[in-house]
């Protein structure tokens, strides 16, 4: 990765036209070919950028200033950066990134709920994780106190798409004579946070909602230390 701090002017031409007047900014050229222009603000989002695949050319303008031209490979879009003064220019070999490892993502939630299915509903026991269907696996297949099958879909944040997904699973599962021998398969939609629209849709379709306390499942929530 090459990182340049410079006083520059930036012009984008193609599907849209954008202009950034002369000012000091951070220019980033990544190994994947992307070029990003950042200011000292605006959070993580660049002011302008060119995504790969693209070609990068460094030259000199008619006025004798350093000029970068970044041209998109699959379109006529062009990012032109005119550099008036360079404050810093450094290159770094970052190597292969292992990727972001989030704490509390769906896989970990699924593992925790598989160990503690009764936290979703009293008397619930695990039958199998990743129970197969024709359109993909259900996160957890459980059984309630009456011996009825219960399909559980686990999300970090529960929205309408998750409810729709569980609805499709239930439709297929309820065609299995072995699963419905004692009664229909019901569903539980489990998430750390469930959006109101998703809760309304789930209720309308007879799907129970369960808000998951991640810290409590991990044994990190000390109930005795709570004020309320």
Backbone as CSV, one residue per row, in Angstrom:
resi,resn,N_x,N_y,N_z,CA_x,CA_y,CA_z,C_x,C_y,C_z
1,UNK,0.846,-1.190,0.000,0.000,0.000,0.000,0.883,1.243,0.000
2,UNK,0.492,2.223,-0.813,1.199,3.503,-0.859,0.303,4.578,-0.248
3,UNK,0.846,5.327,0.693,0.095,6.379,1.369,0.808,7.701,1.142
4,UNK,0.087,8.638,0.559,0.664,9.949,0.239,-0.177,11.035,0.895
5,UNK,0.468,11.905,1.663,-0.193,13.079,2.210,0.245,14.255,1.352
6,UNK,-0.700,14.884,0.678,-0.331,15.916,-0.289,-1.422,16.966,-0.432
7,UNK,-0.993,18.129,-0.851,-1.936,19.184,-1.247,-2.297,18.901,-2.700
8,UNK,-3.591,18.691,-2.939,-3.978,18.209,-4.267,-5.364,18.679,-4.674
9,UNK,-5.609,18.549,-5.952,-6.923,18.801,-6.545,-7.380,17.505,-7.195
10,UNK,-8.659,17.184,-7.041,-9.162,15.900,-7.537,-10.382,16.133,-8.430
11,UNK,-10.364,15.506,-9.605,-11.499,15.599,-10.531,-11.889,14.206,-11.002
12,UNK,-13.180,13.924,-10.917,-13.714,12.640,-11.369,-14.614,12.911,-12.576
13,UNK,-14.422,12.156,-13.635,-15.235,12.309,-14.843,-15.695,10.944,-15.319
14,UNK,-16.928,10.861,-15.794,-17.481,9.598,-16.290,-18.977,9.583,-16.101
15,UNK,-19.482,8.592,-15.373,-20.917,8.504,-15.117,-21.400,9.708,-14.313
16,UNK,-20.501,10.297,-13.544,-20.792,11.527,-12.831,-19.543,12.397,-12.853
17,UNK,-19.726,13.677,-12.546,-18.612,14.611,-12.512,-18.512,15.188,-11.111
18,UNK,-17.307,15.153,-10.539,-17.096,15.671,-9.185,-15.759,16.388,-9.125
19,UNK,-15.722,17.437,-8.305,-14.504,18.249,-8.201,-14.179,18.531,-6.742
20,UNK,-12.925,18.300,-6.370,-12.418,18.663,-5.054,-11.323,19.713,-5.260
21,UNK,-11.536,20.933,-4.784,-10.522,21.974,-4.975,-9.247,21.672,-4.191
22,UNK,-8.214,22.449,-4.467,-6.904,22.222,-3.872,-6.973,22.275,-2.345
23,UNK,-6.487,21.206,-1.705,-6.439,21.109,-0.242,-5.545,19.936,0.125
24,UNK,-5.159,19.867,1.393,-4.308,18.771,1.851,-5.163,17.549,2.166
25,UNK,-4.795,16.411,1.583,-5.567,15.188,1.744,-4.640,13.977,1.836
26,UNK,-5.228,12.840,2.172,-4.506,11.560,2.198,-4.913,10.757,0.967
27,UNK,-3.917,10.329,0.194,-4.158,9.520,-1.003,-3.666,8.106,-0.736
28,UNK,-4.506,7.134,-1.024,-4.146,5.728,-0.779,-4.237,4.941,-2.073
29,UNK,-3.168,4.196,-2.364,-3.163,3.281,-3.510,-2.979,1.878,-2.945
30,UNK,-4.006,1.053,-3.070,-3.953,-0.290,-2.501,-3.442,-1.302,-3.520
31,UNK,-3.008,-2.444,-2.990,-2.455,-3.490,-3.843,-3.482,-4.053,-4.820
32,UNK,-4.790,-3.944,-4.471,-5.827,-4.462,-5.366,-6.126,-3.508,-6.513
33,UNK,-5.435,-2.330,-6.544,-5.620,-1.385,-7.631,-6.557,-0.237,-7.319
34,UNK,-7.180,-0.253,-6.157,-8.090,0.828,-5.803,-7.302,2.055,-5.347
35,UNK,-7.873,3.224,-5.620,-7.284,4.506,-5.224,-8.346,5.282,-4.451
36,UNK,-7.985,5.761,-3.252,-8.939,6.452,-2.399,-8.382,7.797,-1.966
37,UNK,-9.288,8.776,-1.879,-8.923,10.129,-1.459,-9.648,10.429,-0.153
38,UNK,-8.888,10.676,0.925,-9.469,10.923,2.246,-9.144,12.324,2.742
39,UNK,-10.057,12.858,3.557,-9.793,14.100,4.273,-9.708,13.777,5.758
40,UNK,-9.386,14.770,6.556,-9.287,14.560,7.998,-10.658,14.739,8.639
41,UNK,-11.593,13.920,8.210,-12.968,13.992,8.684,-13.842,13.100,7.835
42,UNK,-15.123,13.046,8.172,-16.041,12.231,7.386,-15.973,10.758,7.704
43,UNK,-15.409,10.415,8.874,-15.319,9.029,9.322,-14.499,8.194,8.329
44,UNK,-14.953,6.990,8.021,-14.178,6.069,7.203,-14.365,6.282,5.706
45,UNK,-15.363,7.026,5.309,-15.714,7.118,3.898,-14.783,8.075,3.152
46,UNK,-14.215,7.654,2.016,-13.362,8.559,1.227,-14.185,9.640,0.535
47,UNK,-13.522,10.741,0.225,-14.179,11.819,-0.506,-14.456,11.405,-1.943
48,UNK,-13.518,10.650,-2.507,-13.663,10.125,-3.854,-12.773,8.906,-3.980
49,UNK,-13.018,8.090,-4.985,-12.238,6.868,-5.128,-12.436,6.272,-6.518
50,UNK,-11.576,5.314,-6.843,-11.723,4.508,-8.050,-11.526,3.057,-7.637
51,UNK,-12.517,2.240,-7.963,-12.449,0.826,-7.605,-11.755,0.023,-8.699
52,UNK,-11.107,-1.090,-8.338,-10.497,-1.944,-9.356,-11.570,-2.700,-10.140
53,UNK,-11.243,-3.171,-11.344,-9.939,-3.045,-12.028,-9.761,-1.659,-12.647
54,UNK,-8.553,-1.124,-12.536,-8.245,0.195,-13.066,-6.758,0.275,-13.370
55,UNK,-6.392,1.205,-14.215,-4.979,1.423,-14.531,-4.540,2.748,-13.919
56,UNK,-3.327,2.743,-13.357,-2.787,3.923,-12.680,-1.593,4.450,-13.464
57,UNK,-1.611,5.736,-13.726,-0.499,6.349,-14.438,-0.066,7.621,-13.707
58,UNK,1.225,7.740,-13.443,1.775,8.921,-12.780,2.625,9.702,-13.774
59,UNK,2.281,10.969,-13.965,3.000,11.784,-14.941,3.110,13.222,-14.482
60,UNK,3.250,14.122,-15.456,3.402,15.549,-15.171,2.404,16.335,-16.007
61,UNK,1.743,17.295,-15.376,0.769,18.126,-16.079,1.476,19.158,-16.946
62,UNK,0.706,19.889,-17.743,1.276,20.937,-18.591,1.925,22.037,-17.765
63,UNK,1.466,22.182,-16.519,2.025,23.210,-15.638,3.233,22.709,-14.850
64,UNK,3.624,21.443,-15.097,4.791,20.889,-14.426,4.506,20.260,-13.080
65,UNK,3.238,20.103,-12.718,2.883,19.472,-11.448,2.705,17.970,-11.633
66,UNK,2.911,17.235,-10.543,2.692,15.784,-10.575,1.207,15.513,-10.800
67,UNK,0.914,14.606,-11.693,-0.479,14.294,-12.024,-0.688,12.780,-12.029
68,UNK,-1.683,12.340,-11.265,-2.067,10.934,-11.289,-3.345,10.804,-12.125
69,UNK,-3.369,9.789,-12.976,-4.565,9.501,-13.765,-4.943,8.040,-13.531
70,UNK,-6.130,7.841,-13.011,-6.623,6.490,-12.723,-7.826,6.241,-13.626
71,UNK,-7.725,5.254,-14.499,-8.775,4.987,-15.480,-9.417,3.623,-15.225
72,UNK,-10.733,3.598,-15.146,-11.454,2.340,-14.957,-11.301,1.456,-16.183
73,UNK,-11.145,0.166,-15.961,-10.943,-0.771,-17.059,-12.234,-1.051,-17.817
74,UNK,-13.361,-1.097,-17.101,-14.615,-1.510,-17.708,-15.546,-0.346,-18.061
75,UNK,-15.064,0.878,-17.913,-15.882,2.045,-18.261,-14.960,3.196,-18.649
76,UNK,-15.560,4.341,-18.941,-14.781,5.521,-19.318,-14.495,6.422,-18.115
77,UNK,-14.782,5.974,-16.915,-14.571,6.788,-15.724,-13.079,7.048,-15.492
78,UNK,-12.776,8.268,-15.106,-11.374,8.662,-14.869,-11.276,9.517,-13.609
79,UNK,-10.299,9.196,-12.790,-9.990,9.984,-11.602,-8.654,10.673,-11.842
80,UNK,-8.656,12.007,-11.825,-7.449,12.787,-12.095,-7.073,13.549,-10.836
81,UNK,-5.851,13.330,-10.350,-5.370,13.964,-9.125,-4.151,14.817,-9.461
82,UNK,-4.287,16.109,-9.261,-3.204,17.058,-9.528,-2.555,17.415,-8.197
83,UNK,-1.268,17.093,-8.052,-0.564,17.266,-6.780,0.312,18.512,-6.819
84,UNK,0.043,19.408,-5.879,0.799,20.658,-5.804,2.013,20.529,-4.889
85,UNK,1.827,19.814,-3.763,2.918,19.656,-2.796,2.756,18.340,-2.042
86,UNK,3.848,17.587,-1.905,3.830,16.307,-1.198,4.436,16.489,0.188
87,UNK,3.682,16.119,1.212,4.166,16.208,2.596,4.762,14.885,3.063
88,UNK,4.224,13.796,2.549,4.708,12.474,2.953,4.354,11.465,1.867
89,UNK,5.276,10.528,1.604,5.039,9.510,0.584,5.713,8.226,1.052
90,UNK,4.938,7.227,1.414,5.511,5.980,1.928,4.767,4.784,1.373
91,UNK,5.482,3.676,1.234,4.902,2.425,0.748,5.133,1.330,1.776
92,UNK,4.157,0.439,1.911,4.224,-0.612,2.921,3.680,-1.913,2.342
93,UNK,4.370,-3.007,2.597,3.905,-4.333,2.191,3.121,-4.923,3.356
94,UNK,1.807,-4.984,3.232,0.970,-5.442,4.342,0.800,-6.954,4.384
95,UNK,0.996,-7.631,3.268,0.809,-9.078,3.240,-0.665,-9.461,3.206
96,UNK,-0.934,-10.732,3.396,-2.301,-11.253,3.339,-2.991,-11.037,4.672
97,UNK,-4.153,-10.394,4.626,-4.903,-10.123,5.849,-5.776,-11.325,6.210
98,UNK,-5.786,-11.748,7.487,-6.602,-12.914,7.873,-8.093,-12.632,7.894
99,UNK,-8.483,-11.353,7.791,-9.898,-11.011,7.796,-10.394,-10.653,9.186
100,UNK,-11.516,-9.959,9.221,-12.092,-9.497,10.478,-12.747,-10.652,11.221
101,UNK,-12.405,-10.776,12.489,-13.009,-11.795,13.333,-13.862,-11.088,14.382
102,UNK,-15.175,-11.146,14.206,-16.091,-10.445,15.091,-16.470,-11.313,16.282
103,UNK,-16.646,-10.664,17.400,-17.108,-11.347,18.602,-18.625,-11.258,18.657
104,UNK,-19.284,-12.406,18.674,-20.736,-12.387,18.767,-21.455,-12.506,17.447
105,UNK,-20.781,-12.941,16.396,-21.445,-13.114,15.120,-22.342,-14.342,15.157
106,UNK,-23.074,-14.526,14.063,-24.099,-15.560,14.054,-23.575,-16.954,14.383
107,UNK,-22.389,-17.297,13.871,-21.856,-18.641,14.116,-21.644,-18.881,15.602
108,UNK,-21.091,-17.871,16.293,-20.840,-18.034,17.721,-22.150,-18.061,18.497
109,UNK,-23.091,-17.231,18.107,-24.402,-17.260,18.735,-25.057,-18.627,18.569
110,UNK,-24.920,-19.178,17.376,-25.486,-20.498,17.110,-24.871,-21.552,18.022
111,UNK,-23.541,-21.469,18.189,-22.854,-22.428,19.062,-23.326,-22.311,20.508
112,UNK,-23.462,-21.070,20.976,-23.896,-20.849,22.347,-25.330,-21.324,22.561
113,UNK,-26.208,-21.044,21.606,-27.596,-21.468,21.734,-27.743,-22.977,21.610
114,UNK,-26.853,-23.599,20.849,-26.864,-25.061,20.752,-26.542,-25.682,22.111
115,UNK,-25.700,-25.000,22.881,-25.342,-25.482,24.217,-26.415,-25.148,25.251
116,UNK,-27.212,-24.110,24.951,-28.232,-23.660,25.912,-29.571,-23.434,25.212
117,UNK,-30.136,-24.463,24.586,-31.397,-24.274,23.852,-32.558,-23.851,24.745
118,UNK,-32.521,-24.214,26.029,-33.615,-23.861,26.936,-33.674,-22.367,27.209
119,UNK,-32.623,-21.631,26.827,-32.667,-20.176,26.980,-33.635,-19.547,25.985
120,UNK,-33.976,-20.290,24.941,-34.928,-19.813,23.947,-36.366,-20.116,24.353
121,UNK,-36.574,-21.266,24.930,-37.906,-21.675,25.387,-37.736,-22.793,26.406
122,UNK,-38.510,-22.751,27.445,-38.388,-23.742,28.515,-38.635,-25.153,27.980
123,UNK,-37.753,-26.065,28.351,-37.900,-27.456,27.945,-37.369,-27.786,26.573
124,UNK,-36.787,-26.812,25.882,-36.277,-27.045,24.532,-34.939,-27.783,24.600
125,UNK,-34.771,-28.785,23.733,-33.515,-29.545,23.673,-33.030,-29.618,22.229
126,UNK,-31.723,-29.689,22.061,-31.136,-29.696,20.724,-31.206,-31.085,20.091
127,UNK,-31.597,-31.124,18.833,-31.554,-32.351,18.036,-30.319,-32.335,17.145
128,UNK,-30.118,-31.210,16.447,-28.970,-31.112,15.538,-28.744,-29.668,15.116
129,UNK,-27.482,-29.314,14.948,-27.138,-28.036,14.333,-27.080,-28.210,12.820
130,UNK,-27.321,-27.107,12.086,-27.247,-27.114,10.626,-28.092,-28.248,10.032
131,UNK,-29.353,-28.261,10.404,-30.265,-29.295,9.908,-30.549,-29.039,8.430
132,UNK,-30.289,-30.018,7.545,-30.379,-29.763,6.098,-31.809,-29.658,5.571
133,UNK,-31.971,-28.748,4.595,-33.194,-28.684,3.794,-32.758,-28.502,2.339
134,UNK,-33.708,-28.530,1.445,-33.385,-28.411,0.015,-32.848,-27.031,-0.354
135,UNK,-33.093,-26.032,0.491,-32.652,-24.671,0.170,-31.590,-24.151,1.149
136,UNK,-31.029,-25.065,1.941,-29.995,-24.655,2.891,-30.313,-25.164,4.286
137,UNK,-29.313,-25.119,5.179,-29.510,-25.673,6.511,-30.193,-24.716,7.490
138,UNK,-31.047,-25.270,8.321,-31.617,-24.528,9.446,-30.558,-24.505,10.549
139,UNK,-30.389,-23.366,11.183,-29.328,-23.225,12.179,-29.431,-24.281,13.277
140,UNK,-30.598,-24.400,13.892,-30.795,-25.378,14.964,-32.123,-26.098,14.777
141,UNK,-32.083,-27.420,14.908,-33.327,-28.172,14.977,-33.448,-28.681,16.409
142,UNK,-34.551,-28.347,17.047,-34.742,-28.695,18.458,-36.040,-29.474,18.633
143,UNK,-36.271,-29.885,19.887,-37.504,-30.580,20.234,-38.024,-29.995,21.534
144,UNK,-39.331,-29.740,21.608,-39.891,-29.164,22.840,-40.332,-30.263,23.796
145,UNK,-40.911,-29.862,24.906,-41.304,-30.830,25.952,-42.340,-31.832,25.454
146,UNK,-43.135,-31.421,24.464,-44.168,-32.319,23.924,-43.628,-33.221,22.825
147,UNK,-42.347,-33.084,22.501,-41.750,-33.902,21.461,-41.918,-33.347,20.067
148,UNK,-42.416,-32.103,19.948,-42.610,-31.469,18.647,-41.315,-30.829,18.166
149,UNK,-41.096,-30.847,16.855,-39.893,-30.263,16.268,-39.999,-28.745,16.231
150,UNK,-38.866,-28.102,16.512,-38.800,-26.636,16.526,-37.562,-26.206,15.740
151,UNK,-37.764,-25.436,14.675,-36.661,-24.928,13.857,-36.283,-23.533,14.350
152,UNK,-34.985,-23.327,14.575,-34.509,-22.045,15.097,-33.564,-21.401,14.088
153,UNK,-33.887,-20.169,13.699,-33.008,-19.390,12.834,-32.340,-18.316,13.686
154,UNK,-30.999,-18.270,13.620,-30.222,-17.369,14.479,-29.620,-16.242,13.642
155,UNK,-29.855,-15.012,14.083,-29.283,-13.842,13.428,-28.665,-12.929,14.488
156,UNK,-27.681,-12.166,14.051,-27.119,-11.159,14.955,-28.120,-10.022,15.123
157,UNK,-28.642,-9.556,14.003,-29.718,-8.561,14.012,-30.871,-9.103,13.176
158,UNK,-32.008,-9.194,13.763,-33.138,-9.806,13.086,-33.956,-8.817,12.279
159,UNK,-34.051,-9.046,10.991,-34.875,-8.192,10.143,-35.858,-9.050,9.345
160,UNK,-36.594,-8.420,8.449,-37.639,-9.111,7.698,-37.078,-10.260,6.856
161,UNK,-35.892,-10.068,6.283,-35.301,-11.114,5.445,-35.094,-12.402,6.241
162,UNK,-34.704,-12.263,7.498,-34.503,-13.446,8.338,-35.795,-14.190,8.596
163,UNK,-36.871,-13.446,8.793,-38.179,-14.072,8.996,-38.620,-14.793,7.726
164,UNK,-38.388,-14.153,6.591,-38.739,-14.785,5.314,-37.949,-16.074,5.119
165,UNK,-36.676,-16.045,5.494,-35.833,-17.229,5.365,-36.370,-18.381,6.212
166,UNK,-36.703,-18.092,7.464,-37.236,-19.131,8.343,-38.587,-19.628,7.836
167,UNK,-39.398,-18.744,7.273,-40.695,-19.146,6.710,-40.517,-20.177,5.605
168,UNK,-39.511,-19.958,4.750,-39.254,-20.918,3.663,-38.784,-22.257,4.210
169,UNK,-37.946,-22.214,5.236,-37.496,-23.465,5.863,-38.678,-24.237,6.450
170,UNK,-39.546,-23.535,7.161,-40.691,-24.187,7.803,-41.619,-24.826,6.773
171,UNK,-41.776,-24.159,5.648,-42.638,-24.702,4.599,-42.111,-26.058,4.122
172,UNK,-40.795,-26.154,3.960,-40.195,-27.416,3.525,-40.197,-28.457,4.639
173,UNK,-39.851,-28.052,5.837,-39.787,-28.987,6.956,-41.145,-29.610,7.256
174,UNK,-42.199,-28.849,7.064,-43.533,-29.374,7.355,-44.054,-30.308,6.275
175,UNK,-43.241,-30.556,5.257,-43.569,-31.573,4.256,-42.931,-32.921,4.609
176,UNK,-42.076,-32.914,5.625,-41.376,-34.137,6.026,-42.263,-34.927,6.994
177,UNK,-42.739,-36.102,6.595,-43.662,-36.865,7.454,-43.038,-37.292,8.783
178,UNK,-41.732,-37.483,8.824,-41.085,-37.876,10.073,-41.084,-36.729,11.081
179,UNK,-40.875,-35.509,10.581,-40.839,-34.362,11.477,-42.222,-33.969,11.987
180,UNK,-43.235,-34.192,11.170,-44.588,-33.756,11.543,-45.435,-34.898,12.077
181,UNK,-44.805,-36.007,12.435,-45.554,-37.170,12.909,-46.387,-36.834,14.150
182,UNK,-45.839,-35.995,15.038,-46.561,-35.623,16.263,-47.260,-34.274,16.144
183,UNK,-46.927,-33.527,15.103,-47.520,-32.203,14.936,-46.627,-31.343,14.061
184,UNK,-47.112,-30.189,13.630,-46.337,-29.334,12.735,-45.056,-28.792,13.383
185,UNK,-44.073,-28.559,12.528,-42.822,-27.951,12.977,-43.077,-26.462,13.172
186,UNK,-42.728,-25.950,14.343,-42.871,-24.513,14.577,-41.503,-23.844,14.555
187,UNK,-41.505,-22.531,14.499,-40.248,-21.820,14.362,-39.992,-20.811,15.467
188,UNK,-38.702,-20.594,15.740,-38.271,-19.538,16.654,-37.233,-18.692,15.927
189,UNK,-37.459,-17.398,15.910,-36.538,-16.449,15.290,-35.744,-15.793,16.414
190,UNK,-34.436,-16.119,16.485,-33.602,-15.667,17.590,-32.547,-14.681,17.112
191,UNK,-32.381,-13.590,17.841,-31.396,-12.576,17.479,-31.085,-11.704,18.691
192,UNK,-29.946,-11.021,18.644,-29.609,-10.087,19.712,-30.536,-8.875,19.692
193,UNK,-30.995,-8.550,18.502,-31.903,-7.413,18.332,-32.864,-7.744,17.201
194,UNK,-34.147,-7.562,17.425,-35.148,-7.865,16.405,-35.896,-6.581,16.058
195,UNK,-35.892,-6.227,14.791,-36.553,-5.002,14.352,-38.070,-5.153,14.483
196,UNK,-38.752,-4.058,14.810,-40.210,-4.122,15.008,-40.969,-4.721,13.827
197,UNK,-40.560,-4.361,12.604,-41.255,-4.890,11.422,-41.095,-6.404,11.321
198,UNK,-39.892,-6.888,11.686,-39.636,-8.330,11.644,-40.464,-9.049,12.702
199,UNK,-40.604,-8.442,13.867,-41.400,-9.055,14.936,-42.875,-9.153,14.530
200,UNK,-43.383,-8.105,13.897,-44.775,-8.115,13.445,-45.001,-9.214,12.417
201,UNK,-44.079,-9.330,11.451,-44.213,-10.347,10.411,-44.122,-11.748,11.002
202,UNK,-43.168,-11.948,11.928,-43.014,-13.260,12.556,-44.280,-13.657,13.316
203,UNK,-44.823,-12.729,14.088,-46.043,-13.003,14.853,-47.194,-13.364,13.927
204,UNK,-47.296,-12.652,12.810,-48.358,-12.914,11.842,-48.253,-14.311,11.262
205,UNK,-47.033,-14.832,11.186,-46.824,-16.155,10.601,-46.681,-17.256,11.644
206,UNK,-46.969,-16.920,12.892,-46.937,-17.919,13.944,-45.542,-18.311,14.382
207,UNK,-44.568,-17.449,14.120,-43.178,-17.698,14.507,-42.871,-16.938,15.785
208,UNK,-42.315,-17.629,16.757,-41.951,-16.996,18.021,-40.646,-16.220,17.864
209,UNK,-40.515,-15.135,18.617,-39.291,-14.332,18.603,-38.581,-14.453,19.943
210,UNK,-37.264,-14.554,19.902,-36.472,-14.648,21.125,-35.285,-13.708,21.019
211,UNK,-35.212,-12.730,21.914,-34.073,-11.817,21.965,-32.977,-12.468,22.797
212,UNK,-31.790,-12.588,22.219,-30.689,-13.319,22.844,-29.785,-12.362,23.610
213,UNK,-29.521,-12.685,24.867,-28.557,-11.930,25.689,-27.203,-12.609,25.540
214,UNK,-26.380,-12.047,24.673,-25.098,-12.679,24.329,-24.179,-12.825,25.529
215,UNK,-24.072,-11.771,26.349,-23.199,-11.825,27.514,-23.670,-12.864,28.518
216,UNK,-24.976,-12.968,28.691,-25.509,-13.962,29.626,-25.197,-15.375,29.149
217,UNK,-25.302,-15.612,27.840,-24.991,-16.940,27.301,-23.527,-17.299,27.527
218,UNK,-22.660,-16.297,27.444,-21.236,-16.543,27.653,-20.865,-16.588,29.120
219,UNK,-21.845,-16.343,29.996,-21.567,-16.364,31.422,-20.865,-15.118,31.900
220,UNK,-20.948,-14.030,31.100,-20.252,-12.802,31.457,-21.166,-11.789,32.128
221,UNK,-22.459,-12.031,32.103,-23.404,-11.089,32.674,-23.685,-11.475,34.116
222,UNK,-23.176,-10.691,35.035,-23.371,-10.957,36.455,-24.697,-10.343,36.895
223,UNK,-25.709,-11.174,37.015,-27.041,-10.695,37.339,-27.067,-10.011,38.706
224,UNK,-26.282,-10.498,39.652,-26.288,-9.953,41.013,-25.720,-8.542,41.074
225,UNK,-24.893,-8.182,40.061,-24.290,-6.862,40.071,-25.144,-5.797,39.396
226,UNK,-26.296,-6.206,38.849,-27.181,-5.251,38.184,-27.871,-4.348,39.190
227,UNK,-28.099,-3.111,38.807,-28.869,-2.189,39.637,-30.353,-2.434,39.461
228,UNK,-30.734,-2.883,38.250,-32.152,-3.119,37.965,-32.327,-4.475,37.329
